[in-house]
Amino acid sequence: MAKKTHVKVRLVPEAKPDSPFFYYVKKPAGGEKAKVKLSAMKYNPSTRKHEMFVEKKLPPHSK
């Protein structure tokens, strides 16, 4: 089986990480860009403003 080229990460608002809104994005699995923590300006509908979103770990899933 081939290795994965991308990893799914979760972006949460930097100011309020426990916010109910977040984004899922793909990030490279290897190379230089994989080591850099992802951050992006995104729209937060709960505050109705553009805010800085930062990468956090995915929450554990339940079966």
Rosetta blueprint (number, residue, H / E / L):
1 M L
2 A L
3 K L
4 K L
5 T L
6 H E
7 V E
8 K E
9 V E
10 R E
11 L E
12 V E
13 P E
14 E L
15 A L
16 K L
17 P L
18 D L
19 S L
20 P L
21 F L
22 F L
23 Y E
24 Y E
25 V E
26 K E
27 K E
28 P E
29 A L
30 G L
31 G L
32 E H
33 K H
34 A H
35 K H
36 V L
37 K L
38 L L
39 S E
40 A E
41 M E
42 K E
43 Y E
44 N E
45 P L
46 S L
47 T L
48 R L
49 K E
50 H E
51 E E
52 M E
53 F E
54 V E
55 E E
56 K E
57 K L
58 L L
59 P L
60 P L
61 H L
62 S L
63 K L
